[in-house]
Amino acid sequence: MYALIVFELVVMVLSISLHDCAQAWAANRLGDPTARMMGRLTMNPVRHFDLLGTLIWPVSLHLPQPAHPRLGQAHHLHPRNFRTPPATR
């Protein structure tokens, strides 16, 4: 039982770190250095986790209808920094 909980926590930490790092990498490749300047181009979980979301998540799993708060910190993007602006509709 405890091994499953530890396994799920390890997978959660790795997946959030990988997801956030990939978003920062993609933004950097498209010309927006904001995530790189904020130190988000790393797999270090401490740089990606939102303290409030990380503490609330385990508690919310025990509620009758679990809430799904955001676990990682929000990424700051500045569209004006992209090399090619997105197409308008």
C-alpha positions as CSV (number, residue, x, y, z in Angstrom):
1,M,0.0,0.0,0.0
2,Y,2.7,2.5,1.0
3,A,4.9,1.4,-2.0
4,L,2.0,2.4,-4.3
5,I,1.6,5.8,-2.7
6,V,5.4,6.5,-2.9
7,F,5.4,5.3,-6.5
8,E,2.5,7.6,-7.4
9,L,4.2,10.6,-5.8
10,V,7.5,9.9,-7.6
11,V,5.6,9.7,-10.9
12,M,3.7,12.9,-10.2
13,V,6.9,14.8,-9.4
14,L,8.7,13.6,-12.5
15,S,5.8,14.2,-14.8
16,I,5.1,17.7,-13.6
17,S,8.8,18.6,-13.8
18,L,9.1,17.1,-17.3
19,H,5.9,18.8,-18.5
20,D,6.9,22.3,-17.2
21,C,10.4,22.0,-18.5
22,A,9.1,21.0,-21.9
23,Q,6.8,24.0,-22.0
24,A,9.7,26.3,-21.0
25,W,12.0,24.7,-23.6
26,A,9.3,25.1,-26.4
27,A,8.8,28.8,-25.5
28,N,12.5,29.3,-25.5
29,R,12.9,27.7,-28.9
30,L,10.1,29.9,-30.3
31,G,12.0,33.0,-29.2
32,D,10.6,33.8,-25.7
33,P,13.4,33.8,-23.2
34,T,11.2,34.5,-20.2
35,A,11.1,31.0,-18.9
36,R,14.9,30.6,-19.3
37,M,15.5,33.9,-17.5
38,M,13.2,32.7,-14.6
39,G,15.2,29.4,-14.3
40,R,12.5,27.1,-15.5
41,L,14.7,25.2,-18.1
42,T,15.5,22.5,-15.5
43,M,14.1,19.2,-14.3
44,N,14.6,20.3,-10.7
45,P,11.1,19.9,-9.1
46,V,11.6,22.7,-6.7
47,R,11.7,25.2,-9.6
48,H,8.3,24.0,-10.9
49,F,6.1,23.2,-7.9
50,D,3.6,25.6,-6.6
51,L,3.7,25.3,-2.8
52,L,-0.1,25.7,-2.3
53,G,-0.9,23.2,-5.1
54,T,1.6,20.7,-3.8
55,L,0.1,20.8,-0.3
56,I,-3.6,20.8,-1.4
57,W,-3.3,18.0,-3.9
58,P,-2.8,15.1,-1.4
59,V,-5.6,16.4,0.8
60,S,-8.0,16.8,-2.1
61,L,-7.7,13.1,-3.0
62,H,-9.5,12.2,0.2
63,L,-12.5,14.4,-0.6
64,P,-15.7,12.8,-1.9
65,Q,-15.3,14.6,-5.2
66,P,-11.6,15.3,-5.6
67,A,-10.7,18.8,-6.8
68,H,-7.8,19.1,-9.2
69,P,-5.8,22.2,-8.4
70,R,-2.9,23.2,-10.6
71,L,0.2,21.6,-9.3
72,G,2.9,23.4,-11.2
73,Q,3.6,27.1,-11.2
74,A,2.2,29.2,-14.0
75,H,4.5,29.9,-17.0
76,H,4.9,33.5,-17.9
77,L,5.0,34.0,-21.7
78,H,5.3,37.2,-23.6
79,P,4.0,36.7,-27.1
80,R,5.8,39.8,-28.4
81,N,9.1,37.9,-27.8
82,F,8.2,35.1,-30.2
83,R,10.2,35.3,-33.5
84,T,7.1,34.7,-35.6
85,P,3.9,36.1,-34.2
86,P,1.0,33.7,-34.2
87,A,-1.5,34.0,-37.1
88,T,-4.6,36.0,-36.4
89,R,-8.0,34.7,-37.3
